[in-house]
Amino acid sequence: MATTLRDAFSVTRLSFWAGTLLSSLVGGLLYMVTARSIESDAEARFVSHAKHAQSVINVRVKSYTDLLRSTGSMIQSTNVLTHQNFNEFVHGLDLSRNFPAVDYINFAVYVPQGGRDAFVNDLRTNVSRIFGKPVELDITPPGIRSSYLVVAFIEPAPPGSRYYGVDLMANRYFGTQLIEERDRGKIFSAGTPIQVLSRPNNIYLGMRMPIYRFGAGLDTVEQRRAAYTGSLGIAFSVRKLLHGVMDEVPISGLRMTLFDVGPGLDAQGRDASNKLLTLFDSRGTPDNPTPPLDEDDTVFRTTLPLEFNGRLWKTTYSVPKSSLYTEFDGYYPKLMMAFGFLGSVMLYALLHILTSSRRAALALAQEMTSELRESQGKLQLSHQKLRRLADHAYQIKEMERKRIAREIHDDLGQSLLALRIEAELLAGRTKGTHSHLHKRARATLGQIDTTIKSVRQIINDLRPTVLDLGLSAAVEWQVNQFQRRTGIQCDIHDEHGEIALPDHCATAFFRILQESLTNIVRHANATRVKVELRLNGGWLSLTVRDNGCGLPPGGRNKYGSFGLVGIEERIVILGGTCAVFSEPDGGTTVTVSAPVIGGPEIAMRDPLAHGSGSAVI
């Protein structure tokens, strides 16, 4: 019995160790596979976050490029650029809030040798006015050259006058790039740090674009050289440009290093074409601005390219792997190994199903997100097409009204006028000789006059001829007609007099006024109406305010009511805003605004005050 028990024990013991060894192998395999899967998933999330950060940088770079283009458009649109209007424009940009990385915007004027003395005298006068004391400056570096590209405008005002009068063409490297910039008509970035502004790990770079005379031909190199008036540039901090980018990535310990790969010069002016210029390192310090990159196996690392106005940048992102692991990720492989001891095959199958389900869910979510974005894009495109169609319909409608009014005036009006002359002649000749015929002729003459008044009223309803005199005159005429017809007291406030507007803008504002007055007659029960027409910063605002009963709850979205909808559509087509303010028993105010002078550039000065859309309060 003892032998049998010993044999049975030995067999049981052998099976136990064999099972333990097999379970250990399966558990170890599961541990390795699970750990590798977690690492791959974490690396994929890291790369996705890095691409998102790269897209944020791309958007910011584009916004600063747009800043340069808009400033260049302002300079080209000005016949004579002065320090005052340059200062006012830059002040309106509010650089510290909207473009915090930009420290200075400067404009260098192209000066031929023949105009050097007059230019220097003007520059001394203007700079002395800026600093409030006499300033003796000259073009630097000194020397006689065939032409100069002199920094004459800087905003915000620099700390000293030495920033003015610098001839950019005198720099060998910059001069070559500026000539290429002028001949190609492209924005360029030098790729060389601005030494007077740059500090360790806080590099300042410049971006410049050529400015040509407005209206000149720019198809050939010769035409661009003849029309060249100067070069516009901005100086911005790379550190400020990238500020906040890493905050949008939900990973602790992320490191971002930005390099310039293109040709350039180092701090001593030597060619650095074969060297990487470190523009920014999130781990850098003033004492050690460029620490070595992370190379070991404990970090994830990826490098992404970035095009910066003709220069190649690349961004290297790195992060410790542990930052992407959750606490559960640390226990998960061990748990899988433990389950391998208990049921290796079943656990592996379950893990495979879970992994497959997870990937399928991610793929399904990505597919649904892609379809949703595609649907949103199609919906926005459809809205844009509908707005363009509505704009076309409004224009066709107004053109048809104008054509009908003109044909009625030219054909029927002339015929009625000729008929009236004949009737008046007949009445004059029959006076005193044929009393009965004279009486009929006078009656006919009265009917013709009534018909002429009706025709004039029809023409005014189709398109008032007073609209040809300007919007202010048309508004005054319409309000007077409304007051005479309804008896409601009306006040008009127009401080600007006649405003030169495109025909479609004037027509749209006039139709909005007509619709607003019609709504007051139909729904407001008002006794007083106030109409204001105001021009401010290139935006024209029309306000119609009454003292009626106000809009009832849900009245704006009432079925079959299209008055306010028509007003909104007309003003949105112009790129403007519509706001309706109403209080119970407090009257209703309709305010519409649209850019009519200066276009979108003026509207960009205050995007919070003028955003396209509508609101009801």
C-alpha positions as CSV (number, residue, x, y, z in Angstrom):
1,M,0.0,0.0,0.0
2,A,2.9,2.3,0.8
3,T,4.4,1.5,-2.6
4,T,1.1,2.1,-4.4
5,L,0.7,5.4,-2.6
6,R,4.3,6.3,-3.4
7,D,3.7,5.5,-7.1
8,A,0.5,7.4,-7.2
9,F,2.1,10.3,-5.5
10,S,5.0,10.2,-8.0
11,V,2.7,10.2,-10.9
12,T,0.6,13.0,-9.4
13,R,3.8,14.9,-8.8
14,L,5.1,14.5,-12.3
15,S,1.7,15.6,-13.8
16,F,1.8,18.6,-11.5
17,W,5.2,19.8,-12.6
18,A,4.4,19.1,-16.2
19,G,1.2,21.1,-15.9
20,T,3.0,23.8,-14.1
21,L,5.7,24.0,-16.8
22,L,3.1,24.0,-19.6
23,S,1.0,26.7,-17.8
24,S,4.1,28.7,-17.1
25,L,5.1,28.6,-20.8
26,V,1.5,29.6,-21.9
27,G,1.3,32.3,-19.2
28,G,4.7,33.7,-20.1
29,L,3.7,33.8,-23.8
30,L,0.5,35.6,-22.8
31,Y,2.5,38.0,-20.7
32,M,4.8,38.9,-23.6
33,V,2.0,39.3,-26.1
34,T,-0.1,41.4,-23.7
35,A,2.8,43.6,-22.8
36,R,3.7,44.1,-26.5
37,S,0.0,44.8,-27.4
38,I,-0.2,47.5,-24.6
39,E,3.1,49.0,-25.8
40,S,1.9,49.1,-29.5
41,D,-1.4,50.7,-28.5
42,A,0.3,53.3,-26.3
43,E,2.7,54.1,-29.1
44,A,-0.2,54.5,-31.6
45,R,-1.9,56.9,-29.2
46,F,1.4,58.8,-28.7
47,V,1.8,59.2,-32.5
48,S,-1.8,60.3,-32.8
49,H,-1.3,63.0,-30.1
50,A,1.9,64.1,-31.8
51,K,0.1,64.5,-35.1
52,H,-2.6,66.5,-33.4
53,A,0.1,68.8,-31.9
54,Q,1.7,69.1,-35.3
55,S,-1.6,70.2,-36.8
56,V,-2.0,72.8,-34.1
57,I,1.4,74.2,-35.0
58,N,0.4,74.2,-38.7
59,V,-2.7,76.2,-37.9
60,R,-0.8,78.8,-35.9
61,V,1.9,79.2,-38.6
62,K,-0.9,79.8,-41.2
63,S,-2.5,82.4,-38.9
64,Y,0.8,84.3,-38.7
65,T,1.2,84.0,-42.5
66,D,-2.3,85.5,-42.9
67,L,-1.3,88.3,-40.5
68,L,1.6,89.2,-42.9
69,R,-0.7,89.1,-45.9
70,S,-3.4,91.3,-44.4
71,T,-0.8,93.9,-43.3
72,G,0.7,93.8,-46.8
73,S,-2.8,94.4,-48.3
74,M,-3.2,97.4,-46.0
75,I,0.1,98.9,-47.2
76,Q,-0.7,98.3,-50.8
77,S,-4.1,99.9,-50.5
78,T,-2.6,103.1,-49.0
79,N,-1.3,105.7,-51.5
80,V,1.1,107.2,-48.9
81,L,2.1,105.1,-45.9
82,T,2.6,107.2,-42.8
83,H,3.7,106.2,-39.3
84,Q,0.4,107.2,-37.9
85,N,-1.8,104.9,-40.1
86,F,0.8,102.1,-39.8
87,N,0.6,102.5,-36.0
88,E,-3.2,102.6,-36.0
89,F,-3.5,99.5,-38.1
90,V,-1.1,97.5,-36.0
91,H,-2.7,98.8,-32.8
92,G,-6.1,97.5,-34.2
93,L,-4.6,94.0,-34.7
94,D,-4.1,93.7,-30.9
95,L,-1.0,91.6,-31.3
96,S,-0.6,90.7,-27.6
97,R,-4.0,89.0,-27.6
98,N,-4.5,87.7,-31.2
99,F,-0.9,87.1,-32.2
100,P,1.1,86.8,-28.9
101,A,4.2,85.4,-30.5
102,V,4.7,88.5,-32.7
103,D,6.8,91.2,-31.1
104,Y,7.3,93.5,-34.0
105,I,6.0,94.3,-37.5
106,N,8.3,96.3,-39.7
107,F,8.3,97.6,-43.2
108,A,11.5,98.3,-45.1
109,V,11.3,100.8,-47.9
110,Y,13.1,100.4,-51.2
111,V,15.2,103.5,-51.8
112,P,17.2,104.2,-54.9
113,Q,20.5,106.0,-54.6
114,G,19.0,109.2,-56.1
115,G,16.4,109.5,-53.3
116,R,18.7,108.6,-50.4
117,D,19.1,112.1,-49.0
118,A,15.4,113.0,-49.1
119,F,14.5,109.7,-47.5
120,V,17.0,110.1,-44.7
121,N,15.7,113.6,-43.9
122,D,12.1,112.3,-43.8
123,L,13.1,109.3,-41.7
124,R,14.9,111.5,-39.1
125,T,11.8,113.8,-38.9
126,N,9.5,110.9,-38.3
127,V,11.7,109.0,-35.8
128,S,12.3,112.2,-33.9
129,R,8.5,112.7,-33.7
130,I,8.1,109.1,-32.4
131,F,10.7,109.5,-29.6
132,G,9.8,113.1,-28.8
133,K,13.4,114.4,-29.3
134,P,15.8,115.1,-32.1
135,V,17.3,111.9,-33.5
136,E,20.3,111.9,-35.8
137,L,20.4,108.7,-37.7
138,D,21.6,107.5,-41.1
139,I,21.4,104.4,-43.2
140,T,23.4,101.6,-41.6
141,P,25.8,100.1,-42.5
142,P,27.3,103.2,-44.0
143,G,28.4,103.3,-47.6
144,I,27.2,104.3,-51.1
145,R,25.2,101.6,-52.8
146,S,23.0,101.6,-55.9
147,S,19.9,101.0,-53.8
148,Y,18.8,100.4,-50.3
149,L,16.1,98.5,-48.4
150,V,15.8,100.5,-45.2
151,V,13.7,99.7,-42.1
152,A,11.5,102.8,-41.8
153,F,8.4,101.5,-40.0
154,I,8.3,99.4,-36.8
155,E,5.4,98.7,-34.6
156,P,5.1,98.5,-31.7
157,A,7.7,101.2,-31.2
158,P,11.1,99.7,-30.4
159,P,13.1,100.7,-27.3
160,G,15.6,102.8,-29.3
161,S,16.2,104.6,-32.6
162,R,19.0,102.2,-33.6
163,Y,16.4,99.8,-35.0
164,Y,15.5,102.3,-37.7
165,G,17.6,103.0,-40.8
166,V,19.0,99.4,-41.1
167,D,19.7,98.5,-44.8
168,L,18.6,94.8,-45.1
169,M,20.2,94.5,-48.5
170,A,23.7,95.1,-47.0
171,N,23.6,91.7,-45.3
172,R,25.1,89.2,-47.7
173,Y,22.8,86.3,-46.8
174,F,19.6,88.4,-46.3
175,G,20.3,90.5,-49.4
176,T,20.3,87.4,-51.6
177,Q,17.1,86.1,-50.1
178,L,15.4,89.5,-50.4
179,I,16.3,89.7,-54.1
180,E,14.9,86.2,-54.6
181,E,11.8,87.3,-52.5
182,R,11.3,90.4,-54.7
183,D,11.7,88.5,-58.0
184,R,9.5,85.5,-57.1
185,G,6.8,87.5,-55.1
186,K,6.7,84.9,-52.4
187,I,6.8,84.9,-48.6
188,F,10.0,83.6,-47.1
189,S,11.6,82.9,-43.8
190,A,15.3,83.5,-43.4
191,G,15.9,80.6,-41.0
192,T,18.5,82.6,-39.1
193,P,17.8,83.7,-35.5
194,I,17.3,87.5,-34.9
195,Q,20.3,88.1,-32.7
196,V,19.1,91.3,-31.1
197,L,15.9,89.5,-29.8
198,S,16.9,85.8,-29.4
199,R,17.9,84.3,-26.1
200,P,18.9,80.7,-25.2
201,N,15.9,78.4,-25.9
202,N,13.9,81.5,-27.0
203,I,14.7,81.9,-30.6
204,Y,13.2,84.8,-32.6
205,L,12.7,84.3,-36.4
206,G,11.6,86.6,-39.1
207,M,9.1,86.2,-42.0
208,R,9.0,88.6,-44.9
209,M,7.0,89.3,-48.0
210,P,7.5,91.7,-50.9
211,I,5.2,94.7,-51.3
212,Y,4.5,96.0,-54.8
213,R,2.8,99.1,-56.1
214,F,-1.0,98.6,-56.2
215,G,-2.4,97.9,-59.6
216,A,1.0,97.2,-61.3
217,G,1.5,94.1,-63.4
218,L,3.3,91.3,-61.6
219,D,3.4,88.6,-64.3
220,T,7.2,88.8,-65.1
221,V,10.3,89.3,-63.1
222,E,10.9,92.7,-64.8
223,Q,7.4,93.9,-63.9
224,R,7.9,92.8,-60.2
225,R,11.2,94.6,-60.0
226,A,9.7,97.8,-61.5
227,A,6.7,97.6,-59.1
228,Y,8.7,96.7,-56.0
229,T,8.3,99.3,-53.1
230,G,9.6,97.4,-50.1
231,S,9.6,94.4,-47.8
232,L,7.2,93.7,-45.0
233,G,8.3,91.5,-42.1
234,I,7.3,90.2,-38.7
235,A,9.6,89.1,-35.8
236,F,8.1,86.4,-33.7
237,S,9.2,84.1,-30.8
238,V,9.2,80.4,-31.6
239,R,8.7,79.7,-27.9
240,K,5.6,81.9,-27.7
241,L,4.3,80.4,-31.0
242,L,4.5,76.9,-29.5
243,H,3.2,78.0,-26.1
244,G,0.1,76.0,-25.1
245,V,0.6,73.3,-27.8
246,M,1.8,70.8,-25.3
247,D,-1.1,71.6,-23.0
248,E,-3.5,70.3,-25.6
249,V,-1.8,66.9,-25.5
250,P,-3.0,64.9,-22.5
251,I,0.3,63.2,-21.8
252,S,2.6,64.1,-18.9
253,G,6.3,64.2,-19.6
254,L,6.0,65.0,-23.3
255,R,9.1,66.6,-24.8
256,M,8.9,68.6,-28.1
257,T,12.0,69.7,-30.0
258,L,11.7,71.8,-33.1
259,F,14.5,71.9,-35.7
260,D,15.2,74.0,-38.8
261,V,16.6,71.8,-41.6
262,G,16.9,74.4,-44.4
263,P,20.0,76.5,-45.2
264,G,20.9,79.4,-43.1
265,L,23.5,81.2,-41.0
266,D,24.6,80.5,-37.4
267,A,25.0,83.2,-34.7
268,Q,28.5,84.1,-36.1
269,G,27.2,84.5,-39.6
270,R,28.7,81.3,-40.9
271,D,27.0,78.9,-43.3
272,A,25.0,76.3,-41.4
273,S,23.4,74.4,-44.3
274,N,24.5,71.0,-43.0
275,K,23.6,71.6,-39.4
276,L,20.3,71.3,-37.6
277,L,19.2,74.6,-35.9
278,T,17.4,73.9,-32.7
279,L,14.5,76.4,-32.6
280,F,12.8,75.2,-29.4
281,D,13.2,72.4,-26.9
282,S,10.6,72.0,-24.2
283,R,13.2,70.5,-21.9
284,G,15.8,73.2,-22.6
285,T,16.9,75.8,-20.0
286,P,18.9,79.1,-20.4
287,D,22.0,77.2,-19.2
288,N,21.4,74.2,-21.4
289,P,19.1,75.1,-24.2
290,T,19.7,72.0,-26.3
291,P,20.0,68.9,-24.1
292,P,20.6,65.6,-25.9
293,L,17.6,63.8,-27.4
294,D,16.1,60.8,-25.7
295,E,17.4,57.7,-27.4
296,D,16.9,54.7,-25.0
297,D,14.2,52.1,-25.2
298,T,12.2,53.5,-22.3
299,V,10.7,56.3,-24.4
300,F,8.5,56.6,-27.5
301,R,9.9,58.9,-30.2
302,T,8.6,60.2,-33.5
303,T,9.7,62.9,-35.9
304,L,7.2,64.8,-38.1
305,P,7.9,67.3,-40.9
306,L,6.6,70.8,-41.1
307,E,6.7,73.2,-44.1
308,F,7.2,76.9,-43.0
309,N,7.0,79.2,-46.0
310,G,9.6,77.4,-48.1
311,R,11.7,76.2,-45.2
312,L,11.7,72.6,-43.9
313,W,11.1,72.2,-40.2
314,K,10.9,68.9,-38.3
315,T,9.5,68.3,-34.9
316,T,10.7,65.5,-32.7
317,Y,8.3,64.3,-29.9
318,S,9.4,61.9,-27.2
319,V,7.8,60.7,-24.0
320,P,8.5,58.1,-21.3
321,K,6.6,54.9,-22.1
322,S,5.4,54.9,-18.5
323,S,3.5,58.1,-19.0
324,L,1.2,56.3,-21.5
325,Y,0.6,53.3,-19.2
326,T,-2.2,53.3,-16.7
327,E,-2.0,51.5,-13.4
328,F,-4.0,48.7,-14.8
329,D,-1.6,48.3,-17.7
330,G,1.1,47.4,-15.2
331,Y,-0.9,44.6,-13.7
332,Y,-2.6,43.4,-16.8
333,P,0.3,41.2,-18.2
334,K,0.7,39.6,-14.8
335,L,-3.0,39.0,-14.6
336,M,-2.9,37.3,-18.0
337,M,0.0,35.1,-16.8
338,A,-2.0,34.1,-13.7
339,F,-5.0,33.2,-15.9
340,G,-2.7,31.1,-18.1
341,F,-2.0,28.9,-15.1
342,L,-5.7,28.2,-14.6
343,G,-6.8,27.9,-18.2
344,S,-4.3,28.9,-20.9
345,V,-6.3,28.0,-23.9
346,M,-9.6,29.4,-22.8
347,L,-7.9,32.6,-21.6
348,Y,-6.0,33.0,-24.8
349,A,-9.2,32.6,-26.9
350,L,-11.0,35.1,-24.6
351,L,-8.1,37.6,-24.9
352,H,-8.1,37.2,-28.7
353,I,-11.8,37.9,-28.8
354,L,-11.5,40.9,-26.5
355,T,-8.6,42.3,-28.5
356,S,-10.4,41.8,-31.8
357,S,-13.5,43.4,-30.4
358,R,-11.5,46.3,-29.1
359,R,-9.9,46.9,-32.5
360,A,-13.2,46.4,-34.3
361,A,-14.8,49.0,-31.9
362,L,-12.0,51.4,-32.6
363,A,-12.3,50.9,-36.3
364,L,-16.1,51.2,-36.2
365,A,-15.7,54.4,-34.1
366,Q,-13.2,55.8,-36.6
367,E,-15.4,54.9,-39.5
368,M,-18.5,56.5,-37.8
369,T,-16.4,59.6,-37.0
370,S,-15.2,59.8,-40.6
371,E,-18.8,59.4,-42.0
372,L,-20.1,62.0,-39.5
373,R,-17.4,64.5,-40.6
374,E,-18.2,63.8,-44.2
375,S,-21.9,64.3,-43.6
376,Q,-21.2,67.5,-41.8
377,G,-19.0,68.7,-44.7
378,K,-21.8,67.9,-47.2
379,L,-24.3,69.6,-45.0
380,Q,-22.2,72.8,-44.8
381,L,-21.6,72.7,-48.5
382,S,-25.4,72.3,-49.0
383,H,-26.0,75.3,-46.8
384,Q,-23.5,77.3,-48.7
385,K,-25.1,76.3,-52.0
386,L,-28.6,77.2,-50.7
387,R,-27.3,80.6,-49.5
388,R,-25.7,81.3,-52.9
389,L,-29.0,80.2,-54.6
390,A,-31.0,82.5,-52.3
391,D,-28.6,85.3,-53.1
392,H,-29.0,84.6,-56.8
393,A,-32.8,84.5,-56.5
394,Y,-32.8,87.8,-54.6
395,Q,-30.6,89.4,-57.3
396,I,-32.7,88.0,-60.1
397,K,-35.9,89.2,-58.3
398,E,-34.5,92.7,-57.9
399,M,-33.2,92.8,-61.5
400,E,-36.6,91.7,-62.7
401,R,-38.4,94.3,-60.6
402,K,-36.0,97.0,-61.9
403,R,-36.6,95.8,-65.5
404,I,-40.4,95.8,-65.2
405,A,-40.3,99.2,-63.5
406,R,-38.2,100.6,-66.3
407,E,-40.4,99.1,-69.0
408,I,-43.5,100.4,-67.3
409,H,-41.9,103.8,-67.0
410,D,-40.5,103.9,-70.5
411,D,-43.5,102.3,-72.4
412,L,-46.7,102.7,-70.4
413,G,-45.6,106.0,-68.8
414,Q,-44.7,107.6,-72.1
415,S,-48.0,106.4,-73.6
416,L,-50.0,107.8,-70.7
417,L,-48.1,111.0,-71.0
418,A,-48.8,111.3,-74.7
419,L,-52.5,110.4,-74.1
420,R,-52.7,113.0,-71.4
421,I,-51.3,115.7,-73.8
422,E,-53.9,114.7,-76.4
423,A,-56.7,114.8,-73.9
424,E,-55.5,118.2,-72.5
425,L,-55.4,119.6,-76.1
426,L,-58.9,118.2,-76.7
427,A,-60.2,119.8,-73.5
428,G,-58.6,123.1,-74.4
429,R,-60.1,123.2,-77.9
430,T,-63.6,122.2,-76.8
431,K,-63.7,124.7,-74.0
432,G,-66.5,127.3,-74.7
433,T,-67.6,125.6,-78.0
434,H,-68.6,122.0,-77.0
435,S,-69.5,122.0,-73.4
436,H,-70.6,118.3,-73.2
437,L,-67.5,117.2,-75.1
438,H,-65.3,119.5,-72.9
439,K,-66.8,117.9,-69.8
440,R,-66.0,114.4,-71.1
441,A,-62.5,115.4,-72.0
442,R,-61.8,116.8,-68.5
443,A,-63.2,113.6,-67.0
444,T,-60.9,111.6,-69.2
445,L,-58.0,113.8,-68.3
446,G,-58.7,113.2,-64.5
447,Q,-58.8,109.4,-65.2
448,I,-55.5,109.6,-67.0
449,D,-53.9,111.5,-64.0
450,T,-55.3,108.9,-61.7
451,T,-53.8,106.1,-63.9
452,I,-50.4,107.9,-64.0
453,K,-50.4,108.1,-60.2
454,S,-51.2,104.4,-60.0
455,V,-48.4,103.6,-62.5
456,R,-46.0,105.7,-60.4
457,Q,-47.0,103.8,-57.3
458,I,-46.5,100.5,-59.0
459,I,-43.1,101.6,-60.1
460,N,-42.2,102.7,-56.6
461,D,-43.5,99.4,-55.2
462,L,-41.4,97.4,-57.6
463,R,-38.2,99.5,-57.1
464,P,-38.4,103.1,-55.8
465,T,-36.6,105.5,-58.1
466,V,-35.4,107.3,-55.0
467,L,-33.1,104.4,-54.3
468,D,-31.0,105.6,-57.2
469,L,-30.3,108.7,-55.1
470,G,-28.7,106.6,-52.4
471,L,-29.6,104.6,-49.4
472,S,-30.1,107.5,-47.0
473,A,-32.5,109.2,-49.3
474,A,-34.4,106.0,-49.9
475,V,-34.7,105.3,-46.1
476,E,-36.0,108.8,-45.5
477,W,-38.5,108.5,-48.4
478,Q,-39.7,105.1,-47.2
479,V,-40.1,106.2,-43.5
480,N,-42.1,109.3,-44.6
481,Q,-44.3,107.1,-46.8
482,F,-44.8,104.7,-43.9
483,Q,-45.7,107.6,-41.5
484,R,-48.1,109.2,-44.0
485,R,-49.8,105.9,-44.7
486,T,-50.1,104.5,-41.1
487,G,-50.1,107.6,-39.0
488,I,-47.3,106.1,-36.7
489,Q,-44.8,108.7,-35.6
490,C,-41.3,108.0,-37.0
491,D,-37.9,109.4,-36.1
492,I,-34.8,109.0,-38.4
493,H,-31.2,109.3,-37.1
494,D,-28.6,109.4,-39.9
495,E,-25.4,111.2,-38.9
496,H,-23.3,110.2,-41.9
497,G,-25.4,111.7,-44.8
498,E,-25.2,109.9,-48.1
499,I,-23.1,106.7,-48.1
500,A,-21.6,105.3,-51.3
501,L,-22.7,101.6,-51.4
502,P,-22.8,98.9,-54.0
503,D,-26.3,98.6,-55.5
504,H,-27.0,95.1,-54.1
505,C,-26.1,96.3,-50.5
506,A,-28.3,99.4,-50.7
507,T,-31.2,97.3,-52.1
508,A,-30.8,94.6,-49.4
509,F,-30.8,97.2,-46.6
510,F,-33.8,99.0,-48.2
511,R,-35.8,95.7,-48.4
512,I,-34.9,94.8,-44.8
513,L,-36.3,98.2,-43.7
514,Q,-39.5,97.6,-45.7
515,E,-40.0,94.1,-44.1
516,S,-39.3,95.5,-40.6
517,L,-41.9,98.3,-41.1
518,T,-44.4,95.8,-42.5
519,N,-43.9,93.6,-39.4
520,I,-44.6,96.6,-37.2
521,V,-47.9,97.4,-39.0
522,R,-49.0,93.7,-38.9
523,H,-48.0,92.7,-35.4
524,A,-46.6,95.4,-33.1
525,N,-49.5,97.8,-32.4
526,A,-46.9,100.5,-32.1
527,T,-47.4,104.2,-31.9
528,R,-43.7,105.3,-32.4
529,V,-40.9,104.0,-34.5
530,K,-37.2,105.0,-34.5
531,V,-34.9,104.2,-37.4
532,E,-31.1,104.6,-37.1
533,L,-28.5,104.3,-39.9
534,R,-25.0,104.2,-38.7
535,L,-21.6,103.6,-40.4
536,N,-18.8,102.4,-38.1
537,G,-15.4,101.0,-39.1
538,G,-16.6,99.9,-42.6
539,W,-19.8,98.2,-41.1
540,L,-23.2,99.7,-41.9
541,S,-25.8,99.2,-39.2
542,L,-29.6,99.6,-39.6
543,T,-31.7,99.6,-36.4
544,V,-35.5,99.7,-36.4
545,R,-37.1,100.1,-32.9
546,D,-40.8,100.3,-32.0
547,N,-42.7,100.7,-28.7
548,G,-45.2,97.9,-29.5
549,C,-46.2,94.7,-27.7
550,G,-43.0,92.8,-28.5
551,L,-42.5,89.3,-29.8
552,P,-44.6,86.6,-28.0
553,P,-42.8,83.5,-26.8
554,G,-42.2,81.3,-29.9
555,G,-43.5,84.1,-32.2
556,R,-40.2,84.2,-34.1
557,N,-40.5,80.5,-35.2
558,K,-44.3,80.7,-35.9
559,Y,-45.3,78.4,-38.7
560,G,-45.8,80.3,-42.0
561,S,-44.0,83.4,-40.7
562,F,-41.0,84.2,-42.9
563,G,-40.5,87.9,-42.3
564,L,-37.5,87.7,-39.8
565,V,-36.2,84.7,-41.8
566,G,-36.0,86.8,-44.9
567,I,-34.2,89.6,-43.0
568,E,-31.7,87.1,-41.6
569,E,-31.0,85.5,-45.0
570,R,-30.5,88.8,-46.8
571,I,-28.0,90.1,-44.2
572,V,-26.1,86.8,-43.8
573,I,-25.7,86.7,-47.6
574,L,-23.9,90.1,-47.2
575,G,-21.6,88.5,-44.5
576,G,-23.3,90.4,-41.7
577,T,-25.3,89.9,-38.5
578,C,-28.9,90.1,-37.4
579,A,-30.1,90.6,-33.9
580,V,-33.7,90.8,-32.6
581,F,-34.2,92.2,-29.1
582,S,-37.7,91.9,-27.6
583,E,-39.3,92.2,-24.2
584,P,-43.0,91.7,-23.4
585,D,-44.8,95.1,-23.6
586,G,-41.4,96.7,-24.2
587,G,-41.3,96.8,-28.0
588,T,-39.0,95.1,-30.5
589,T,-35.6,96.1,-31.9
590,V,-34.2,94.7,-35.1
591,T,-30.6,95.5,-35.8
592,V,-28.7,94.4,-38.9
593,S,-25.0,95.0,-39.7
594,A,-22.9,94.2,-42.7
595,P,-19.5,95.1,-44.0
596,V,-19.9,97.6,-46.9
597,I,-16.6,99.5,-47.0
598,G,-13.2,97.8,-46.8
599,G,-14.5,94.1,-47.1
600,P,-13.4,91.3,-44.8
601,E,-10.2,92.9,-43.7
602,I,-12.0,95.6,-41.7
603,A,-14.4,93.0,-40.3
604,M,-11.5,91.1,-38.9
605,R,-10.5,93.9,-36.5
606,D,-13.3,93.1,-34.1
607,P,-14.5,89.5,-34.7
608,L,-16.4,89.5,-31.4
609,A,-18.4,92.5,-32.4
610,H,-19.2,91.4,-35.9
611,G,-19.6,87.7,-36.3
612,S,-21.7,86.4,-39.2
613,G,-25.0,85.0,-37.9
614,S,-28.1,86.0,-36.0
615,A,-29.4,86.1,-32.5
616,V,-32.7,86.7,-30.7
617,I,-32.8,88.1,-27.2
